[in-house]
Amino acid sequence: DIFSRNFVYFNQTKKLYPFAYTFLTSNFRRKIDFRYFAGLGLGIHLWRKKNHLLKTALSGVYEQSNFTVVN
């Protein structure tokens, strides 16, 4: 089984920042041969204080899944 989540943030210290991500998965028990998600998004800091941070994000994603064929 494989499960990998990868995020890349660009200028995350700015109020508005872009990001990209991928998820890679395979799972024998669920019969997932290979699945991947890839997406781009935009994050925004809504509230930032010394020990507190509130942020939200909007993103779009593409997914492709290949399942194992069982006869």
Predicted model as a PDB file, atoms N, CA, C, CB and O in Angstrom, pLDDT in the B-factor column:
MODEL        1                                                                  
ATOM      1  N   ASP A   1       0.830  -1.184   0.000  1.00 85.00           N  
ATOM      2  CA  ASP A   1       0.000   0.000   0.000  1.00 85.00           C  
ATOM      3  C   ASP A   1       0.880   1.256   0.000  1.00 85.00           C  
ATOM      4  CB  ASP A   1      -0.947  -0.006   1.214  1.00 85.00           C  
ATOM      5  O   ASP A   1       1.944   1.292   0.617  1.00 85.00           O  
ATOM      6  N   ILE A   2       0.408   2.268  -0.700  1.00 87.00           N  
ATOM      7  CA  ILE A   2       1.097   3.557  -0.759  1.00 87.00           C  
ATOM      8  C   ILE A   2       0.098   4.639  -0.379  1.00 87.00           C  
ATOM      9  CB  ILE A   2       1.706   3.824  -2.183  1.00 87.00           C  
ATOM     10  O   ILE A   2      -1.051   4.614  -0.819  1.00 87.00           O  
ATOM     11  N   PHE A   3       0.535   5.583   0.434  1.00 90.00           N  
ATOM     12  CA  PHE A   3      -0.275   6.770   0.708  1.00 90.00           C  
ATOM     13  C   PHE A   3       0.693   7.928   0.907  1.00 90.00           C  
ATOM     14  CB  PHE A   3      -1.211   6.570   1.971  1.00 90.00           C  
ATOM     15  O   PHE A   3       1.453   7.945   1.876  1.00 90.00           O  
ATOM     16  N   SER A   4       0.669   8.885   0.002  1.00 94.00           N  
ATOM     17  CA  SER A   4       1.581  10.017   0.064  1.00 94.00           C  
ATOM     18  C   SER A   4       0.809  11.300  -0.185  1.00 94.00           C  
ATOM     19  CB  SER A   4       2.727   9.861  -0.957  1.00 94.00           C  
ATOM     20  O   SER A   4       0.127  11.433  -1.202  1.00 94.00           O  
ATOM     21  N   ARG A   5       0.914  12.253   0.748  1.00 94.00           N  
ATOM     22  CA  ARG A   5       0.294  13.572   0.603  1.00 94.00           C  
ATOM     23  C   ARG A   5       1.414  14.598   0.500  1.00 94.00           C  
ATOM     24  CB  ARG A   5      -0.672  13.898   1.808  1.00 94.00           C  
ATOM     25  O   ARG A   5       2.308  14.632   1.345  1.00 94.00           O  
ATOM     26  N   ASN A   6       1.366  15.430  -0.528  1.00 95.00           N  
ATOM     27  CA  ASN A   6       2.423  16.407  -0.768  1.00 95.00           C  
ATOM     28  C   ASN A   6       1.803  17.777  -1.017  1.00 95.00           C  
ATOM     29  CB  ASN A   6       3.309  15.982  -1.967  1.00 95.00           C  
ATOM     30  O   ASN A   6       0.957  17.937  -1.898  1.00 95.00           O  
ATOM     31  N   PHE A   7       2.232  18.760  -0.234  1.00 94.00           N  
ATOM     32  CA  PHE A   7       1.750  20.130  -0.368  1.00 94.00           C  
ATOM     33  C   PHE A   7       2.937  21.048  -0.603  1.00 94.00           C  
ATOM     34  CB  PHE A   7       0.950  20.570   0.889  1.00 94.00           C  
ATOM     35  O   PHE A   7       3.998  20.861  -0.006  1.00 94.00           O  
ATOM     36  N   VAL A   8       2.765  22.039  -1.470  1.00 96.00           N  
ATOM     37  CA  VAL A   8       3.772  23.067  -1.690  1.00 96.00           C  
ATOM     38  C   VAL A   8       3.065  24.412  -1.568  1.00 96.00           C  
ATOM     39  CB  VAL A   8       4.480  22.904  -3.093  1.00 96.00           C  
ATOM     40  O   VAL A   8       2.128  24.709  -2.310  1.00 96.00           O  
ATOM     41  N   TYR A   9       3.534  25.220  -0.616  1.00 94.00           N  
ATOM     42  CA  TYR A   9       2.971  26.550  -0.403  1.00 94.00           C  
ATOM     43  C   TYR A   9       3.965  27.587  -0.912  1.00 94.00           C  
ATOM     44  CB  TYR A   9       2.637  26.787   1.103  1.00 94.00           C  
ATOM     45  O   TYR A   9       5.169  27.450  -0.695  1.00 94.00           O  
ATOM     46  N   PHE A  10       3.476  28.612  -1.579  1.00 95.00           N  
ATOM     47  CA  PHE A  10       4.306  29.690  -2.096  1.00 95.00           C  
ATOM     48  C   PHE A  10       4.020  30.965  -1.310  1.00 95.00           C  
ATOM     49  CB  PHE A  10       4.054  29.907  -3.611  1.00 95.00           C  
ATOM     50  O   PHE A  10       2.875  31.415  -1.267  1.00 95.00           O  
ATOM     51  N   ASN A  11       5.041  31.556  -0.686  1.00 93.00           N  
ATOM     52  CA  ASN A  11       4.891  32.795   0.098  1.00 93.00           C  
ATOM     53  C   ASN A  11       3.784  32.681   1.136  1.00 93.00           C  
ATOM     54  CB  ASN A  11       4.603  33.975  -0.827  1.00 93.00           C  
ATOM     55  O   ASN A  11       2.900  33.534   1.205  1.00 93.00           O  
ATOM     56  N   GLN A  12       3.836  31.628   1.941  1.00 89.00           N  
ATOM     57  CA  GLN A  12       2.772  31.367   2.917  1.00 89.00           C  
ATOM     58  C   GLN A  12       2.679  32.441   3.996  1.00 89.00           C  
ATOM     59  CB  GLN A  12       2.994  30.022   3.568  1.00 89.00           C  
ATOM     60  O   GLN A  12       1.664  32.514   4.690  1.00 89.00           O  
ATOM     61  N   THR A  13       3.690  33.266   4.158  1.00 87.00           N  
ATOM     62  CA  THR A  13       3.631  34.334   5.155  1.00 87.00           C  
ATOM     63  C   THR A  13       2.821  35.543   4.678  1.00 87.00           C  
ATOM     64  CB  THR A  13       5.034  34.774   5.517  1.00 87.00           C  
ATOM     65  O   THR A  13       2.476  36.407   5.484  1.00 87.00           O  
ATOM     66  N   LYS A  14       2.516  35.615   3.386  1.00 92.00           N  
ATOM     67  CA  LYS A  14       1.684  36.702   2.844  1.00 92.00           C  
ATOM     68  C   LYS A  14       0.223  36.470   3.228  1.00 92.00           C  
ATOM     69  CB  LYS A  14       1.832  36.797   1.291  1.00 92.00           C  
ATOM     70  O   LYS A  14      -0.155  35.351   3.574  1.00 92.00           O  
ATOM     71  N   LYS A  15      -0.592  37.506   3.170  1.00 93.00           N  
ATOM     72  CA  LYS A  15      -2.017  37.368   3.492  1.00 93.00           C  
ATOM     73  C   LYS A  15      -2.736  36.453   2.504  1.00 93.00           C  
ATOM     74  CB  LYS A  15      -2.688  38.740   3.507  1.00 93.00           C  
ATOM     75  O   LYS A  15      -3.592  35.663   2.902  1.00 93.00           O  
ATOM     76  N   LEU A  16      -2.396  36.553   1.232  1.00 96.00           N  
ATOM     77  CA  LEU A  16      -2.976  35.733   0.168  1.00 96.00           C  
ATOM     78  C   LEU A  16      -1.835  34.963  -0.494  1.00 96.00           C  
ATOM     79  CB  LEU A  16      -3.761  36.614  -0.883  1.00 96.00           C  
ATOM     80  O   LEU A  16      -0.849  35.566  -0.917  1.00 96.00           O  
ATOM     81  N   TYR A  17      -1.959  33.637  -0.588  1.00 96.00           N  
ATOM     82  CA  TYR A  17      -0.860  32.825  -1.117  1.00 96.00           C  
ATOM     83  C   TYR A  17      -1.387  31.631  -1.930  1.00 96.00           C  
ATOM     84  CB  TYR A  17       0.032  32.326   0.036  1.00 96.00           C  
ATOM     85  O   TYR A  17      -2.417  31.055  -1.581  1.00 96.00           O  
ATOM     86  N   PRO A  18      -0.691  31.262  -3.003  1.00 97.00           N  
ATOM     87  CA  PRO A  18      -1.074  30.098  -3.795  1.00 97.00           C  
ATOM     88  C   PRO A  18      -0.432  28.822  -3.241  1.00 97.00           C  
ATOM     89  CB  PRO A  18      -0.675  30.299  -5.264  1.00 97.00           C  
ATOM     90  O   PRO A  18       0.570  28.879  -2.529  1.00 97.00           O  
ATOM     91  N   PHE A  19      -1.021  27.674  -3.577  1.00 97.00           N  
ATOM     92  CA  PHE A  19      -0.438  26.395  -3.193  1.00 97.00           C  
ATOM     93  C   PHE A  19      -0.803  25.326  -4.220  1.00 97.00           C  
ATOM     94  CB  PHE A  19      -0.914  25.979  -1.784  1.00 97.00           C  
ATOM     95  O   PHE A  19      -1.731  25.492  -5.012  1.00 97.00           O  
ATOM     96  N   ALA A  20      -0.056  24.234  -4.186  1.00 97.00           N  
ATOM     97  CA  ALA A  20      -0.300  23.072  -5.049  1.00 97.00           C  
ATOM     98  C   ALA A  20      -0.209  21.825  -4.177  1.00 97.00           C  
ATOM     99  CB  ALA A  20       0.729  23.008  -6.249  1.00 97.00           C  
ATOM    100  O   ALA A  20       0.485  21.824  -3.160  1.00 97.00           O  
ATOM    101  N   TYR A  21      -0.905  20.766  -4.572  1.00 96.00           N  
ATOM    102  CA  TYR A  21      -0.841  19.533  -3.796  1.00 96.00           C  
ATOM    103  C   TYR A  21      -1.099  18.311  -4.665  1.00 96.00           C  
ATOM    104  CB  TYR A  21      -1.842  19.578  -2.654  1.00 96.00           C  
ATOM    105  O   TYR A  21      -1.720  18.399  -5.724  1.00 96.00           O  
ATOM    106  N   THR A  22      -0.609  17.167  -4.194  1.00 96.00           N  
ATOM    107  CA  THR A  22      -0.870  15.877  -4.826  1.00 96.00           C  
ATOM    108  C   THR A  22      -1.087  14.835  -3.736  1.00 96.00           C  
ATOM    109  CB  THR A  22       0.303  15.461  -5.770  1.00 96.00           C  
ATOM    110  O   THR A  22      -0.465  14.901  -2.676  1.00 96.00           O  
ATOM    111  N   PHE A  23      -1.952  13.892  -3.991  1.00 95.00           N  
ATOM    112  CA  PHE A  23      -2.135  12.714  -3.150  1.00 95.00           C  
ATOM    113  C   PHE A  23      -1.895  11.518  -4.065  1.00 95.00           C  
ATOM    114  CB  PHE A  23      -3.582  12.672  -2.469  1.00 95.00           C  
ATOM    115  O   PHE A  23      -2.434  11.471  -5.171  1.00 95.00           O  
ATOM    116  N   LEU A  24      -1.108  10.567  -3.626  1.00 94.00           N  
ATOM    117  CA  LEU A  24      -0.846   9.335  -4.374  1.00 94.00           C  
ATOM    118  C   LEU A  24      -1.258   8.153  -3.486  1.00 94.00           C  
ATOM    119  CB  LEU A  24       0.677   9.230  -4.802  1.00 94.00           C  
ATOM    120  O   LEU A  24      -0.873   8.085  -2.319  1.00 94.00           O  
ATOM    121  N   THR A  25      -2.032   7.236  -4.040  1.00 93.00           N  
ATOM    122  CA  THR A  25      -2.563   6.140  -3.241  1.00 93.00           C  
ATOM    123  C   THR A  25      -2.605   4.845  -4.033  1.00 93.00           C  
ATOM    124  CB  THR A  25      -3.950   6.482  -2.732  1.00 93.00           C  
ATOM    125  O   THR A  25      -2.911   4.842  -5.225  1.00 93.00           O  
ATOM    126  N   SER A  26      -2.298   3.753  -3.364  1.00 92.00           N  
ATOM    127  CA  SER A  26      -2.640   2.411  -3.834  1.00 92.00           C  
ATOM    128  C   SER A  26      -3.052   1.633  -2.597  1.00 92.00           C  
ATOM    129  CB  SER A  26      -1.430   1.711  -4.602  1.00 92.00           C  
ATOM    130  O   SER A  26      -2.518   1.869  -1.514  1.00 92.00           O  
ATOM    131  N   ASN A  27      -3.997   0.704  -2.742  1.00 89.00           N  
ATOM    132  CA  ASN A  27      -4.493  -0.025  -1.588  1.00 89.00           C  
ATOM    133  C   ASN A  27      -4.964  -1.401  -2.035  1.00 89.00           C  
ATOM    134  CB  ASN A  27      -5.636   0.752  -0.889  1.00 89.00           C  
ATOM    135  O   ASN A  27      -5.925  -1.516  -2.796  1.00 89.00           O  
ATOM    136  N   PHE A  28      -4.301  -2.427  -1.571  1.00 85.00           N  
ATOM    137  CA  PHE A  28      -4.627  -3.805  -1.949  1.00 85.00           C  
ATOM    138  C   PHE A  28      -6.016  -4.199  -1.456  1.00 85.00           C  
ATOM    139  CB  PHE A  28      -3.578  -4.775  -1.389  1.00 85.00           C  
ATOM    140  O   PHE A  28      -6.795  -4.775  -2.216  1.00 85.00           O  
ATOM    141  N   ARG A  29      -6.340  -3.901  -0.208  1.00 84.00           N  
ATOM    142  CA  ARG A  29      -7.608  -4.314   0.392  1.00 84.00           C  
ATOM    143  C   ARG A  29      -8.811  -3.667  -0.296  1.00 84.00           C  
ATOM    144  CB  ARG A  29      -7.619  -3.970   1.873  1.00 84.00           C  
ATOM    145  O   ARG A  29      -9.848  -4.312  -0.456  1.00 84.00           O  
ATOM    146  N   ARG A  30      -8.686  -2.411  -0.703  1.00 84.00           N  
ATOM    147  CA  ARG A  30      -9.781  -1.707  -1.382  1.00 84.00           C  
ATOM    148  C   ARG A  30      -9.743  -1.868  -2.894  1.00 84.00           C  
ATOM    149  CB  ARG A  30      -9.740  -0.240  -1.037  1.00 84.00           C  
ATOM    150  O   ARG A  30     -10.562  -1.284  -3.605  1.00 84.00           O  
ATOM    151  N   LYS A  31      -8.796  -2.658  -3.388  1.00 87.00           N  
ATOM    152  CA  LYS A  31      -8.647  -2.944  -4.825  1.00 87.00           C  
ATOM    153  C   LYS A  31      -8.346  -1.688  -5.641  1.00 87.00           C  
ATOM    154  CB  LYS A  31      -9.913  -3.605  -5.359  1.00 87.00           C  
ATOM    155  O   LYS A  31      -8.776  -1.571  -6.788  1.00 87.00           O  
ATOM    156  N   ILE A  32      -7.601  -0.743  -5.040  1.00 87.00           N  
ATOM    157  CA  ILE A  32      -7.172   0.453  -5.755  1.00 87.00           C  
ATOM    158  C   ILE A  32      -5.777   0.184  -6.291  1.00 87.00           C  
ATOM    159  CB  ILE A  32      -7.198   1.725  -4.830  1.00 87.00           C  
ATOM    160  O   ILE A  32      -4.817   0.092  -5.526  1.00 87.00           O  
ATOM    161  N   ASP A  33      -5.666   0.059  -7.592  1.00 90.00           N  
ATOM    162  CA  ASP A  33      -4.371  -0.171  -8.212  1.00 90.00           C  
ATOM    163  C   ASP A  33      -3.514   1.090  -8.105  1.00 90.00           C  
ATOM    164  CB  ASP A  33      -4.539  -0.594  -9.688  1.00 90.00           C  
ATOM    165  O   ASP A  33      -2.370   1.027  -7.655  1.00 90.00           O  
ATOM    166  N   PHE A  34      -4.063   2.231  -8.514  1.00 92.00           N  
ATOM    167  CA  PHE A  34      -3.363   3.508  -8.379  1.00 92.00           C  
ATOM    168  C   PHE A  34      -4.378   4.635  -8.470  1.00 92.00           C  
ATOM    169  CB  PHE A  34      -2.258   3.667  -9.468  1.00 92.00           C  
ATOM    170  O   PHE A  34      -5.254   4.614  -9.336  1.00 92.00           O  
ATOM    171  N   ARG A  35      -4.269   5.612  -7.589  1.00 92.00           N  
ATOM    172  CA  ARG A  35      -5.153   6.781  -7.587  1.00 92.00           C  
ATOM    173  C   ARG A  35      -4.299   8.005  -7.308  1.00 92.00           C  
ATOM    174  CB  ARG A  35      -6.304   6.639  -6.524  1.00 92.00           C  
ATOM    175  O   ARG A  35      -3.389   7.968  -6.480  1.00 92.00           O  
ATOM    176  N   TYR A  36      -4.601   9.084  -8.005  1.00 94.00           N  
ATOM    177  CA  TYR A  36      -3.914  10.329  -7.680  1.00 94.00           C  
ATOM    178  C   TYR A  36      -4.860  11.511  -7.779  1.00 94.00           C  
ATOM    179  CB  TYR A  36      -2.716  10.536  -8.601  1.00 94.00           C  
ATOM    180  O   TYR A  36      -5.782  11.531  -8.594  1.00 94.00           O  
ATOM    181  N   PHE A  37      -4.610  12.486  -6.934  1.00 93.00           N  
ATOM    182  CA  PHE A  37      -5.299  13.758  -6.934  1.00 93.00           C  
ATOM    183  C   PHE A  37      -4.219  14.812  -7.172  1.00 93.00           C  
ATOM    184  CB  PHE A  37      -6.098  14.007  -5.580  1.00 93.00           C  
ATOM    185  O   PHE A  37      -3.122  14.698  -6.626  1.00 93.00           O  
ATOM    186  N   ALA A  38      -4.500  15.805  -7.955  1.00 97.00           N  
ATOM    187  CA  ALA A  38      -3.588  16.930  -8.137  1.00 97.00           C  
ATOM    188  C   ALA A  38      -4.427  18.193  -8.172  1.00 97.00           C  
ATOM    189  CB  ALA A  38      -2.728  16.779  -9.444  1.00 97.00           C  
ATOM    190  O   ALA A  38      -5.475  18.232  -8.817  1.00 97.00           O  
ATOM    191  N   GLY A  39      -3.970  19.223  -7.481  1.00 97.00           N  
ATOM    192  CA  GLY A  39      -4.769  20.432  -7.431  1.00 97.00           C  
ATOM    193  C   GLY A  39      -3.966  21.689  -7.196  1.00 97.00           C  
ATOM    194  O   GLY A  39      -2.809  21.653  -6.778  1.00 97.00           O  
ATOM    195  N   LEU A  40      -4.615  22.798  -7.477  1.00 97.00           N  
ATOM    196  CA  LEU A  40      -4.072  24.137  -7.239  1.00 97.00           C  
ATOM    197  C   LEU A  40      -5.081  24.912  -6.413  1.00 97.00           C  
ATOM    198  CB  LEU A  40      -3.756  24.880  -8.583  1.00 97.00           C  
ATOM    199  O   LEU A  40      -6.287  24.688  -6.514  1.00 97.00           O  
ATOM    200  N   GLY A  41      -4.580  25.821  -5.599  1.00 97.00           N  
ATOM    201  CA  GLY A  41      -5.504  26.582  -4.778  1.00 97.00           C  
ATOM    202  C   GLY A  41      -4.939  27.909  -4.332  1.00 97.00           C  
ATOM    203  O   GLY A  41      -3.811  28.281  -4.653  1.00 97.00           O  
ATOM    204  N   LEU A  42      -5.766  28.609  -3.580  1.00 97.00           N  
ATOM    205  CA  LEU A  42      -5.417  29.920  -3.055  1.00 97.00           C  
ATOM    206  C   LEU A  42      -5.841  29.956  -1.591  1.00 97.00           C  
ATOM    207  CB  LEU A  42      -6.097  31.073  -3.879  1.00 97.00           C  
ATOM    208  O   LEU A  42      -6.996  29.682  -1.267  1.00 97.00           O  
ATOM    209  N   GLY A  43      -4.903  30.294  -0.709  1.00 96.00           N  
ATOM    210  CA  GLY A  43      -5.190  30.395   0.722  1.00 96.00           C  
ATOM    211  C   GLY A  43      -5.178  31.840   1.169  1.00 96.00           C  
ATOM    212  O   GLY A  43      -4.539  32.688   0.547  1.00 96.00           O  
ATOM    213  N   ILE A  44      -5.892  32.119   2.258  1.00 96.00           N  
ATOM    214  CA  ILE A  44      -5.934  33.478   2.805  1.00 96.00           C  
ATOM    215  C   ILE A  44      -5.916  33.407   4.333  1.00 96.00           C  
ATOM    216  CB  ILE A  44      -7.199  34.245   2.302  1.00 96.00           C  
ATOM    217  O   ILE A  44      -6.604  32.588   4.941  1.00 96.00           O  
ATOM    218  N   HIS A  45      -5.116  34.282   4.933  1.00 94.00           N  
ATOM    219  CA  HIS A  45      -5.089  34.422   6.387  1.00 94.00           C  
ATOM    220  C   HIS A  45      -6.236  35.350   6.782  1.00 94.00           C  
ATOM    221  CB  HIS A  45      -3.700  34.979   6.892  1.00 94.00           C  
ATOM    222  O   HIS A  45      -6.258  36.516   6.387  1.00 94.00           O  
ATOM    223  N   LEU A  46      -7.193  34.833   7.563  1.00 95.00           N  
ATOM    224  CA  LEU A  46      -8.326  35.637   7.997  1.00 95.00           C  
ATOM    225  C   LEU A  46      -8.018  36.399   9.280  1.00 95.00           C  
ATOM    226  CB  LEU A  46      -9.545  34.758   8.197  1.00 95.00           C  
ATOM    227  O   LEU A  46      -8.439  37.543   9.451  1.00 95.00           O  
ATOM    228  N   TRP A  47      -7.276  35.748  10.186  1.00 93.00           N  
ATOM    229  CA  TRP A  47      -6.954  36.356  11.465  1.00 93.00           C  
ATOM    230  C   TRP A  47      -5.623  35.804  11.934  1.00 93.00           C  
ATOM    231  CB  TRP A  47      -8.069  36.096  12.513  1.00 93.00           C  
ATOM    232  O   TRP A  47      -5.434  34.589  11.996  1.00 93.00           O  
ATOM    233  N   ARG A  48      -4.701  36.693  12.264  1.00 89.00           N  
ATOM    234  CA  ARG A  48      -3.366  36.254  12.685  1.00 89.00           C  
ATOM    235  C   ARG A  48      -2.906  37.093  13.875  1.00 89.00           C  
ATOM    236  CB  ARG A  48      -2.347  36.364  11.512  1.00 89.00           C  
ATOM    237  O   ARG A  48      -2.726  38.306  13.777  1.00 89.00           O  
ATOM    238  N   LYS A  49      -2.724  36.407  14.997  1.00 91.00           N  
ATOM    239  CA  LYS A  49      -2.192  37.026  16.217  1.00 91.00           C  
ATOM    240  C   LYS A  49      -0.979  36.210  16.653  1.00 91.00           C  
ATOM    241  CB  LYS A  49      -3.284  37.092  17.365  1.00 91.00           C  
ATOM    242  O   LYS A  49      -0.619  35.233  15.997  1.00 91.00           O  
ATOM    243  N   LYS A  50      -0.350  36.604  17.754  1.00 89.00           N  
ATOM    244  CA  LYS A  50       0.894  35.972  18.190  1.00 89.00           C  
ATOM    245  C   LYS A  50       0.772  34.447  18.304  1.00 89.00           C  
ATOM    246  CB  LYS A  50       1.321  36.550  19.526  1.00 89.00           C  
ATOM    247  O   LYS A  50       1.603  33.726  17.750  1.00 89.00           O  
ATOM    248  N   ASN A  51      -0.238  33.950  19.005  1.00 92.00           N  
ATOM    249  CA  ASN A  51      -0.385  32.502  19.222  1.00 92.00           C  
ATOM    250  C   ASN A  51      -1.610  31.908  18.533  1.00 92.00           C  
ATOM    251  CB  ASN A  51      -0.464  32.215  20.701  1.00 92.00           C  
ATOM    252  O   ASN A  51      -1.996  30.778  18.830  1.00 92.00           O  
ATOM    253  N   HIS A  52      -2.228  32.656  17.614  1.00 93.00           N  
ATOM    254  CA  HIS A  52      -3.453  32.179  16.966  1.00 93.00           C  
ATOM    255  C   HIS A  52      -3.403  32.477  15.475  1.00 93.00           C  
ATOM    256  CB  HIS A  52      -4.703  32.829  17.603  1.00 93.00           C  
ATOM    257  O   HIS A  52      -2.874  33.503  15.047  1.00 93.00           O  
ATOM    258  N   LEU A  53      -3.963  31.563  14.699  1.00 91.00           N  
ATOM    259  CA  LEU A  53      -4.010  31.737  13.251  1.00 91.00           C  
ATOM    260  C   LEU A  53      -5.295  31.111  12.728  1.00 91.00           C  
ATOM    261  CB  LEU A  53      -2.761  31.103  12.563  1.00 91.00           C  
ATOM    262  O   LEU A  53      -5.613  29.965  13.049  1.00 91.00           O  
ATOM    263  N   LEU A  54      -6.026  31.863  11.929  1.00 95.00           N  
ATOM    264  CA  LEU A  54      -7.222  31.356  11.276  1.00 95.00           C  
ATOM    265  C   LEU A  54      -7.064  31.618   9.792  1.00 95.00           C  
ATOM    266  CB  LEU A  54      -8.524  32.020  11.845  1.00 95.00           C  
ATOM    267  O   LEU A  54      -6.873  32.758   9.369  1.00 95.00           O  
ATOM    268  N   LYS A  55      -7.145  30.555   9.002  1.00 94.00           N  
ATOM    269  CA  LYS A  55      -7.027  30.711   7.558  1.00 94.00           C  
ATOM    270  C   LYS A  55      -7.994  29.769   6.861  1.00 94.00           C  
ATOM    271  CB  LYS A  55      -5.582  30.449   7.092  1.00 94.00           C  
ATOM    272  O   LYS A  55      -8.476  28.802   7.452  1.00 94.00           O  
ATOM    273  N   THR A  56      -8.269  30.063   5.596  1.00 96.00           N  
ATOM    274  CA  THR A  56      -9.136  29.222   4.784  1.00 96.00           C  
ATOM    275  C   THR A  56      -8.532  29.141   3.383  1.00 96.00           C  
ATOM    276  CB  THR A  56     -10.602  29.782   4.743  1.00 96.00           C  
ATOM    277  O   THR A  56      -7.625  29.898   3.037  1.00 96.00           O  
ATOM    278  N   ALA A  57      -9.051  28.210   2.588  1.00 95.00           N  
ATOM    279  CA  ALA A  57      -8.499  28.014   1.252  1.00 95.00           C  
ATOM    280  C   ALA A  57      -9.593  27.560   0.294  1.00 95.00           C  
ATOM    281  CB  ALA A  57      -7.350  26.987   1.282  1.00 95.00           C  
ATOM    282  O   ALA A  57     -10.604  26.979   0.689  1.00 95.00           O  
ATOM    283  N   LEU A  58      -9.353  27.846  -0.963  1.00 97.00           N  
ATOM    284  CA  LEU A  58     -10.221  27.404  -2.046  1.00 97.00           C  
ATOM    285  C   LEU A  58      -9.319  26.730  -3.074  1.00 97.00           C  
ATOM    286  CB  LEU A  58     -11.040  28.608  -2.678  1.00 97.00           C  
ATOM    287  O   LEU A  58      -8.276  27.269  -3.445  1.00 97.00           O  
ATOM    288  N   SER A  59      -9.728  25.541  -3.533  1.00 96.00           N  
ATOM    289  CA  SER A  59      -8.875  24.831  -4.490  1.00 96.00           C  
ATOM    290  C   SER A  59      -9.704  24.039  -5.484  1.00 96.00           C  
ATOM    291  CB  SER A  59      -7.912  23.899  -3.758  1.00 96.00           C  
ATOM    292  O   SER A  59     -10.877  23.741  -5.254  1.00 96.00           O  
ATOM    293  N   GLY A  60      -9.071  23.710  -6.581  1.00 97.00           N  
ATOM    294  CA  GLY A  60      -9.649  22.821  -7.588  1.00 97.00           C  
ATOM    295  C   GLY A  60      -8.784  21.579  -7.664  1.00 97.00           C  
ATOM    296  O   GLY A  60      -7.572  21.644  -7.457  1.00 97.00           O  
ATOM    297  N   VAL A  61      -9.403  20.454  -7.959  1.00 96.00           N  
ATOM    298  CA  VAL A  61      -8.657  19.192  -7.938  1.00 96.00           C  
ATOM    299  C   VAL A  61      -9.022  18.339  -9.149  1.00 96.00           C  
ATOM    300  CB  VAL A  61      -8.937  18.415  -6.633  1.00 96.00           C  
ATOM    301  O   VAL A  61     -10.159  18.366  -9.620  1.00 96.00           O  
ATOM    302  N   TYR A  62      -8.049  17.583  -9.646  1.00 96.00           N  
ATOM    303  CA  TYR A  62      -8.269  16.576 -10.680  1.00 96.00           C  
ATOM    304  C   TYR A  62      -7.960  15.228 -10.051  1.00 96.00           C  
ATOM    305  CB  TYR A  62      -7.380  16.839 -11.961  1.00 96.00           C  
ATOM    306  O   TYR A  62      -6.953  15.082  -9.358  1.00 96.00           O  
ATOM    307  N   GLU A  63      -8.821  14.236 -10.286  1.00 94.00           N  
ATOM    308  CA  GLU A  63      -8.621  12.908  -9.723  1.00 94.00           C  
ATOM    309  C   GLU A  63      -8.697  11.864 -10.825  1.00 94.00           C  
ATOM    310  CB  GLU A  63      -9.662  12.613  -8.627  1.00 94.00           C  
ATOM    311  O   GLU A  63      -9.519  11.955 -11.737  1.00 94.00           O  
ATOM    312  N   GLN A  64      -7.823  10.873 -10.722  1.00 94.00           N  
ATOM    313  CA  GLN A  64      -7.897   9.705 -11.611  1.00 94.00           C  
ATOM    314  C   GLN A  64      -7.662   8.469 -10.771  1.00 94.00           C  
ATOM    315  CB  GLN A  64      -6.853   9.795 -12.784  1.00 94.00           C  
ATOM    316  O   GLN A  64      -6.719   8.421  -9.981  1.00 94.00           O  
ATOM    317  N   SER A  65      -8.521   7.457 -10.935  1.00 91.00           N  
ATOM    318  CA  SER A  65      -8.411   6.227 -10.171  1.00 91.00           C  
ATOM    319  C   SER A  65      -8.415   5.029 -11.108  1.00 91.00           C  
ATOM    320  CB  SER A  65      -9.551   6.119  -9.150  1.00 91.00           C  
ATOM    321  O   SER A  65      -9.214   4.957 -12.041  1.00 91.00           O  
ATOM    322  N   ASN A  66      -7.519   4.098 -10.850  1.00 90.00           N  
ATOM    323  CA  ASN A  66      -7.480   2.808 -11.561  1.00 90.00           C  
ATOM    324  C   ASN A  66      -7.692   1.708 -10.543  1.00 90.00           C  
ATOM    325  CB  ASN A  66      -6.121   2.605 -12.331  1.00 90.00           C  
ATOM    326  O   ASN A  66      -6.930   1.591  -9.583  1.00 90.00           O  
ATOM    327  N   PHE A  67      -8.730   0.894 -10.746  1.00 90.00           N  
ATOM    328  CA  PHE A  67      -9.045  -0.181  -9.816  1.00 90.00           C  
ATOM    329  C   PHE A  67      -8.618  -1.516 -10.399  1.00 90.00           C  
ATOM    330  CB  PHE A  67     -10.543  -0.195  -9.485  1.00 90.00           C  
ATOM    331  O   PHE A  67      -8.588  -1.695 -11.616  1.00 90.00           O  
ATOM    332  N   THR A  68      -8.286  -2.459  -9.508  1.00 86.00           N  
ATOM    333  CA  THR A  68      -7.905  -3.794  -9.911  1.00 86.00           C  
ATOM    334  C   THR A  68      -9.150  -4.538 -10.406  1.00 86.00           C  
ATOM    335  CB  THR A  68      -7.227  -4.551  -8.738  1.00 86.00           C  
ATOM    336  O   THR A  68     -10.196  -4.499  -9.759  1.00 86.00           O  
ATOM    337  N   VAL A  69      -9.037  -5.207 -11.539  1.00 80.00           N  
ATOM    338  CA  VAL A  69     -10.144  -5.969 -12.106  1.00 80.00           C  
ATOM    339  C   VAL A  69     -10.150  -7.354 -11.457  1.00 80.00           C  
ATOM    340  CB  VAL A  69     -10.024  -6.073 -13.670  1.00 80.00           C  
ATOM    341  O   VAL A  69      -9.144  -8.065 -11.465  1.00 80.00           O  
ATOM    342  N   VAL A  70     -11.298  -7.718 -10.898  1.00 73.00           N  
ATOM    343  CA  VAL A  70     -11.442  -9.029 -10.235  1.00 73.00           C  
ATOM    344  C   VAL A  70     -12.357  -9.885 -11.100  1.00 73.00           C  
ATOM    345  CB  VAL A  70     -12.021  -8.884  -8.764  1.00 73.00           C  
ATOM    346  O   VAL A  70     -13.469  -9.480 -11.440  1.00 73.00           O  
ATOM    347  N   ASN A  71     -11.881 -11.062 -11.449  1.00 68.00           N  
ATOM    348  CA  ASN A  71     -12.695 -11.994 -12.268  1.00 68.00           C  
ATOM    349  C   ASN A  71     -13.340 -13.035 -11.422  1.00 68.00           C  
ATOM    350  CB  ASN A  71     -11.852 -12.670 -13.335  1.00 68.00           C  
ATOM    351  O   ASN A  71     -14.055 -13.894 -11.938  1.00 68.00           O  
TER     352      ASN A  71                                                      
ENDMDL                                                                          
END                                                                             
